[in-house]
């Protein structure tokens, strides 16, 4: 008698699932839920007008009508006040100019329709993110991923990014494509794909540097070729004045000239809401130090961590080196929000189904803390303390650096033993 077919997802190895059915079964109600919440609550209540997409929408309008002034705060405010809602200050657009080419079509719509279109686009992007890195997203670990791909929906920063109309899911797709090419030993292509993420240069450059240390000159050549392309597009789009305005916005985002509450509100930068090294240090030392002294401490510690990560990355396996590169870039980024945490999804998958105790604790903390922090965050304009998430990030990155050190000590010992023999 022939056995009945199994209804369980097939397992290709311990801790992995080869079935994609669960992902698509959950994706559809997830889409319907987000679209319903967006229309009934975020748009009708006016909350969508204050989301991060506000600045991107204004940039798309200016890219079509006055590209040289995409980064001019006066121009941004006029567009935002006229087409979205009047506000005391504009929401600056601080991404590289070439990204505005994606927002030009959205700038032709009304703001609420453009916001919905961005939400739909991001929801659709979740599919190629899963498919491009399907092997990695098929790793099973309780309770966050009982079936392949479900960790995407369990990771709260994904919903935060969708709500804000952010581009973090596009960043995740680029990072998934980069890793896929590295896993296939296509290093030039991997570098070229990563360069497409330079619309957030503080992340792409750091990751590119650390991966270059590990994967060599072919990766560097691909990254340089992609960087040249996006730099040329950006310069042609905004011209010299636009480039100077962008540099000025980047400088203001560092808060090196002052970090009191008024200065934070002026540029919409709240360090305690940032899950990075700067955010944690600001929560601990920000009120005790001047802006200059605080900046010096952040820079010195960042250089030390970058040097340690670069040194360790050369000695780690490719997946561990890639994970360390992303973790380090997050920690050292000068501007990083909860919605940007989406890019951690792939590194969290690369830890495998049964990592060491430190890495397993870090992964559980990074999945669970966003929910807790959002639930206990104060009501009103006070930012949530996402800087607390820096702790598991430091733990995971530090562990991987130590692994690189252990590997080096092991190699030295082996060479010494060989010489003795």
C-alpha positions as CSV (number, residue, x, y, z in Angstrom):
1,X,0.0,0.0,0.0
2,X,1.4,3.4,-1.0
3,X,2.1,5.8,1.8
4,X,0.2,9.1,1.9
5,X,2.2,12.2,1.1
6,X,3.4,14.1,4.1
7,X,1.9,17.5,4.9
8,X,4.9,18.7,6.8
9,X,7.6,20.9,5.1
10,X,10.4,18.8,3.7
11,X,13.7,19.0,5.5
12,X,16.9,19.0,3.5
13,X,19.2,18.9,6.5
14,X,18.9,19.3,10.3
15,X,17.5,22.7,11.2
16,X,16.5,23.6,7.6
17,X,13.2,23.6,5.7
18,X,13.0,23.5,1.9
19,X,9.4,24.5,1.7
20,X,8.5,28.1,0.8
21,X,4.7,27.5,1.3
22,X,4.6,28.9,4.8
23,X,6.2,32.2,3.7
24,X,3.6,32.9,1.0
25,X,0.8,31.7,3.2
26,X,1.8,34.3,5.9
27,X,2.8,37.0,3.4
28,X,-0.7,37.5,2.0
29,X,-2.5,38.2,5.3
30,X,0.4,40.3,6.4
31,X,0.0,42.4,3.3
32,X,-3.8,42.7,3.8
33,X,-3.3,43.6,7.5
34,X,-0.7,46.3,6.8
35,X,-2.7,47.9,4.0
36,X,-5.8,47.9,6.2
37,X,-3.9,49.5,9.1
38,X,-2.3,52.0,6.8
39,X,-5.6,53.2,5.3
40,X,-7.8,53.1,8.5
41,X,-5.2,54.5,11.0
42,X,-2.0,55.9,9.6
43,X,-3.5,57.8,6.7
44,X,-7.0,58.8,8.0
45,X,-5.5,59.9,11.3
46,X,-2.8,62.1,9.6
47,X,0.0,60.0,11.2
48,X,1.4,59.1,7.7
49,X,2.1,62.8,7.1
50,X,4.8,62.6,9.8
51,X,6.4,59.4,8.7
52,X,9.9,59.3,7.2
53,X,8.4,59.0,3.7
54,X,7.6,62.7,4.0
55,X,11.2,63.6,3.2
56,X,11.5,61.1,0.4
57,X,8.3,62.3,-1.3
58,X,9.5,65.9,-1.2
59,X,12.8,64.7,-2.7
60,X,11.0,63.0,-5.5
61,X,9.0,66.1,-6.3
62,X,12.2,68.3,-6.2
63,X,14.1,65.8,-8.3
64,X,11.5,66.3,-11.1
65,X,11.0,70.1,-10.7
66,X,14.2,71.5,-9.1
67,X,16.9,68.8,-8.7
68,X,19.7,71.3,-7.6
69,X,17.7,72.1,-4.5
70,X,16.8,68.6,-3.3
71,X,18.9,69.2,-0.2
72,X,18.0,72.9,0.3
73,X,16.0,72.9,3.6
74,X,13.9,75.9,2.4
75,X,12.9,74.2,-0.7
76,X,12.1,71.0,1.1
77,X,9.9,72.8,3.6
78,X,8.0,74.6,0.9
79,X,7.2,71.3,-0.9
80,X,6.3,69.5,2.3
81,X,4.1,72.3,3.6
82,X,2.3,72.7,0.2
83,X,1.8,69.0,-0.7
84,X,1.7,67.2,2.6
85,X,1.0,69.3,5.7
86,X,2.4,72.5,7.3
87,X,5.1,71.8,9.9
88,X,7.5,74.0,11.9
89,X,10.5,72.4,10.3
90,X,11.2,70.2,7.2
91,X,12.1,66.5,7.4
92,X,15.5,66.5,5.6
93,X,16.3,64.0,2.9
94,X,19.8,62.7,3.6
95,X,20.3,59.9,1.1
96,X,22.4,60.0,-2.0
97,X,20.8,61.9,-5.0
98,X,20.5,58.9,-7.3
99,X,18.0,57.3,-5.0
100,X,15.5,60.1,-5.8
101,X,15.1,58.6,-9.3
102,X,13.0,55.9,-7.5
103,X,10.8,58.6,-5.9
104,X,10.1,60.7,-9.1
105,X,7.1,58.6,-10.1
106,X,5.7,58.7,-6.6
107,X,6.0,62.5,-6.7
108,X,3.5,62.5,-9.4
109,X,0.8,61.2,-7.0
110,X,-0.9,62.8,-4.1
111,X,1.0,62.1,-0.8
112,X,-1.5,59.6,0.5
113,X,-1.5,57.6,-2.7
114,X,2.3,57.8,-2.9
115,X,2.5,56.5,0.6
116,X,0.3,53.6,-0.2
117,X,2.3,52.9,-3.4
118,X,5.5,52.9,-1.3
119,X,4.0,50.5,1.2
120,X,2.9,48.1,-1.6
121,X,6.3,48.3,-3.2
122,X,8.1,47.4,0.0
123,X,5.7,44.6,0.7
124,X,6.4,43.2,-2.7
125,X,10.2,43.5,-2.1
126,X,9.9,41.1,0.7
127,X,9.4,38.3,-1.8
128,X,12.7,38.7,-3.7
129,X,14.5,39.2,-0.4
130,X,13.3,35.7,0.7
131,X,13.9,34.1,-2.7
132,X,17.4,35.6,-3.3
133,X,18.6,34.3,0.1
134,X,16.2,31.4,0.3
135,X,18.8,28.9,1.6
136,X,19.6,31.3,4.5
137,X,16.0,32.1,5.2
138,X,15.2,28.4,5.4
139,X,17.1,27.9,8.6
140,X,14.7,27.0,11.4
141,X,15.1,28.3,15.0
142,X,12.5,28.6,17.7
143,X,10.5,30.6,18.4
144,X,11.1,33.2,15.7
145,X,11.3,31.0,12.6
146,X,9.3,27.8,12.9
147,X,9.1,27.6,9.1
148,X,11.2,29.0,6.3
149,X,11.0,32.8,5.9
150,X,8.7,33.5,8.9
151,X,11.4,35.4,10.8
152,X,10.8,38.2,8.3
153,X,7.4,38.8,9.7
154,X,8.4,38.2,13.3
155,X,11.1,40.9,13.2
156,X,9.3,44.1,14.3
157,X,11.7,46.5,12.5
158,X,10.2,45.2,9.2
159,X,6.8,46.5,10.2
160,X,8.4,49.8,11.5
161,X,10.2,50.2,8.1
162,X,6.9,49.6,6.2
163,X,5.0,52.0,8.4
164,X,7.6,54.8,7.8
165,X,7.8,54.2,4.1
166,X,11.6,53.7,4.5
167,X,14.0,52.1,2.0
168,X,15.4,49.6,4.5
169,X,13.8,46.6,2.7
170,X,15.5,47.7,-0.5
171,X,18.8,47.8,1.4
172,X,18.1,44.2,2.6
173,X,17.5,43.0,-0.9
174,X,20.8,44.5,-2.0
175,X,22.6,42.9,0.9
176,X,21.0,39.5,0.1
177,X,22.2,39.8,-3.5
178,X,25.7,40.8,-2.4
179,X,25.9,37.7,-0.1
180,X,24.5,35.4,-2.8
181,X,27.2,36.5,-5.2
182,X,29.9,36.1,-2.6
183,X,28.7,32.6,-1.8
184,X,29.0,31.8,-5.5
185,X,32.5,33.3,-5.6
186,X,31.4,36.1,-7.9
187,X,33.3,38.8,-6.1
188,X,33.2,41.5,-8.7
189,X,29.5,41.2,-9.1
190,X,29.1,41.2,-5.3
191,X,31.0,44.5,-5.0
192,X,29.0,46.1,-7.8
193,X,25.7,45.1,-6.2
194,X,26.8,46.4,-2.8
195,X,27.6,49.8,-4.3
196,X,24.0,50.2,-5.3
197,X,23.3,50.6,-1.5
198,X,25.4,53.8,-1.4
199,X,22.2,55.9,-1.1
200,X,23.0,55.2,2.6
201,X,26.8,55.7,2.3
202,X,27.5,55.4,6.1
203,X,26.4,51.8,5.9
204,X,27.5,50.7,2.4
205,X,31.1,52.2,2.7
206,X,31.7,50.5,6.1
207,X,30.4,47.2,4.9
208,X,32.3,47.5,1.6
209,X,35.6,48.3,3.5
210,X,35.3,45.2,5.8
211,X,34.2,42.9,2.9
212,X,37.1,44.2,0.8
213,X,39.5,43.1,3.5
214,X,38.1,39.6,3.4
215,X,37.3,39.1,-0.3
216,X,40.1,41.0,-2.0
217,X,40.7,43.1,-5.1
218,X,38.0,41.6,-7.4
219,X,35.4,42.7,-4.8
220,X,37.1,46.2,-4.6
221,X,37.0,46.5,-8.4
222,X,33.3,45.8,-8.5
223,X,32.5,48.1,-5.6
224,X,34.6,50.9,-7.3
225,X,32.8,50.4,-10.6
226,X,29.4,50.6,-9.0
227,X,30.4,53.6,-6.9
228,X,31.6,55.4,-10.0
229,X,28.2,54.8,-11.6
230,X,26.1,56.0,-8.7
231,X,28.4,59.0,-8.1
232,X,28.2,60.1,-11.7
233,X,24.4,59.8,-11.6
234,X,24.2,61.8,-8.4
235,X,26.5,64.6,-9.6
236,X,24.6,64.9,-12.9
237,X,21.3,65.1,-11.1
238,X,22.0,67.7,-8.5
239,X,25.1,69.5,-9.7
240,X,27.8,71.2,-7.5
241,X,25.3,73.1,-5.4
242,X,23.3,70.0,-4.5
243,X,26.5,68.1,-3.6
244,X,27.6,70.9,-1.2
245,X,24.1,71.0,0.3
246,X,24.2,67.2,0.9
247,X,27.6,67.5,2.6
248,X,26.2,70.2,4.9
249,X,23.2,67.9,5.9
250,X,25.6,65.0,6.6
251,X,27.6,67.3,8.9
252,X,24.5,68.5,10.7
253,X,23.5,64.9,11.3
254,X,26.6,64.2,13.3
255,X,25.5,66.8,16.0
256,X,29.2,67.6,16.5
257,X,28.3,71.2,16.9
258,X,25.9,70.6,19.7
259,X,23.5,67.9,20.9
260,X,20.9,69.5,23.2
261,X,17.2,68.7,22.7
262,X,16.6,71.8,20.5
263,X,19.5,70.8,18.2
264,X,18.3,67.2,18.0
265,X,14.8,68.3,17.1
266,X,16.1,70.7,14.4
267,X,17.5,67.9,12.3
268,X,15.2,65.1,13.6
269,X,18.1,63.1,15.1
270,X,17.7,61.6,18.5
271,X,20.7,59.5,19.5
272,X,18.9,57.6,22.3
273,X,16.7,56.1,19.6
274,X,19.6,54.7,17.6
275,X,20.7,51.1,18.1
276,X,24.4,51.8,17.5
277,X,27.5,52.7,19.5
278,X,26.8,56.4,19.3
279,X,23.3,56.0,20.7
280,X,24.4,53.9,23.7
281,X,27.3,56.2,24.5
282,X,25.0,59.2,24.3
283,X,22.6,57.6,26.7
284,X,25.5,57.0,29.2
285,X,27.6,60.1,28.7
286,X,25.7,62.6,26.5
287,X,24.6,64.8,29.4
288,X,28.0,64.8,31.1
289,X,30.2,65.8,28.1
290,X,30.3,68.6,25.6
291,X,29.4,67.8,22.0
292,X,33.1,68.1,21.0
293,X,34.4,65.8,23.8
294,X,31.6,63.3,23.1
295,X,32.4,63.3,19.3
296,X,36.1,62.6,20.1
297,X,35.2,59.6,22.3
298,X,32.8,58.2,19.7
299,X,35.5,58.6,16.9
300,X,38.3,57.0,18.9
301,X,36.1,54.0,20.0
302,X,34.8,53.6,16.4
303,X,38.4,53.5,15.0
304,X,39.3,50.8,17.5
305,X,36.3,48.7,16.7
306,X,36.8,49.1,13.0
307,X,40.4,48.1,13.2
308,X,39.5,45.0,15.3
309,X,36.7,44.0,13.0
310,X,38.9,44.4,9.9
311,X,41.6,42.4,11.5
312,X,39.3,39.6,12.5
313,X,37.3,39.5,9.2
314,X,40.3,38.3,7.2
315,X,40.5,35.2,9.4
316,X,36.8,34.2,9.6
317,X,34.8,32.0,7.3
318,X,32.9,34.0,4.6
319,X,29.5,33.8,6.4
320,X,31.0,34.9,9.7
321,X,33.0,37.7,8.0
322,X,29.9,39.0,6.2
323,X,27.9,38.9,9.5
324,X,30.7,40.8,11.3
325,X,30.8,43.4,8.5
326,X,27.1,44.2,8.8
327,X,27.1,44.2,12.6
328,X,30.2,46.5,12.7
329,X,28.6,48.9,10.1
330,X,25.5,49.1,12.3
331,X,27.5,49.9,15.4
332,X,29.6,52.5,13.8
333,X,27.0,54.3,11.7
334,X,26.5,57.9,12.6
335,X,22.8,57.7,11.8
336,X,20.8,54.6,12.4
337,X,17.1,54.2,13.2
338,X,15.0,51.2,14.3
339,X,13.6,50.8,10.8
340,X,17.2,50.3,9.5
341,X,17.5,47.2,11.7
342,X,15.9,45.3,8.8
343,X,19.3,44.8,7.4
344,X,20.2,42.5,10.3
345,X,17.8,39.8,9.1
346,X,20.3,38.1,6.8
347,X,23.2,38.2,9.4
348,X,20.8,36.7,12.0
349,X,20.0,33.9,9.5
350,X,23.7,33.3,8.8
351,X,24.3,32.5,12.5
352,X,22.7,29.1,11.7
353,X,20.1,27.0,13.5
354,X,22.2,26.3,16.6
355,X,24.9,29.0,17.2
356,X,27.0,29.3,20.3
357,X,25.3,30.5,23.4
358,X,26.5,34.1,23.0
359,X,25.3,34.4,19.4
360,X,22.0,32.6,20.3
361,X,21.4,35.0,23.2
362,X,22.2,38.0,20.9
363,X,19.8,36.8,18.2
364,X,16.9,36.3,20.7
365,X,17.6,39.7,22.2
366,X,17.6,41.4,18.7
367,X,14.3,39.8,17.9
368,X,12.6,40.3,21.2
369,X,13.9,43.7,22.4
370,X,12.1,45.8,19.7
371,X,8.8,44.6,20.9
372,X,9.6,45.3,24.5
373,X,11.0,48.7,23.8
374,X,8.1,49.8,21.7
375,X,5.6,48.6,24.4
376,X,7.4,50.6,27.2
377,X,8.3,53.6,25.1
378,X,6.9,56.9,26.5
379,X,3.8,58.4,24.9
380,X,4.3,61.6,23.0
381,X,7.4,63.0,21.2
382,X,9.9,61.2,23.4
383,X,11.9,58.7,21.4
384,X,12.0,55.0,22.3
385,X,15.3,53.8,23.9
386,X,16.4,51.6,21.0
387,X,20.0,52.4,22.0
388,X,19.6,49.4,24.4
389,X,19.8,47.1,21.4
390,X,23.4,48.1,21.0
391,X,24.2,45.6,23.9
392,X,23.4,42.4,22.0
393,X,25.0,43.9,18.8
394,X,28.3,44.5,20.7
395,X,28.1,41.0,22.2
396,X,27.7,39.4,18.8
397,X,30.3,41.5,17.1
398,X,32.8,41.1,20.0
399,X,32.3,37.3,19.9
400,X,33.1,37.1,16.2
401,X,36.2,39.3,16.7
402,X,37.3,36.9,19.4
403,X,36.7,34.0,17.0
404,X,39.0,35.7,14.6
405,X,41.6,36.1,17.3
406,X,41.3,32.5,18.3
407,X,41.7,31.4,14.7
408,X,44.9,33.5,14.5
409,X,46.3,32.0,17.7
410,X,45.5,28.6,16.4
411,X,47.3,29.3,13.1
412,X,50.3,30.7,14.9
413,X,50.4,27.6,17.1
414,X,50.2,25.3,14.1
415,X,53.0,27.1,12.3
416,X,55.2,27.0,15.4
417,X,54.5,23.3,15.9
418,X,55.4,22.7,12.3
419,X,58.7,24.5,12.7
420,X,59.5,22.5,15.9
421,X,58.8,19.2,14.1
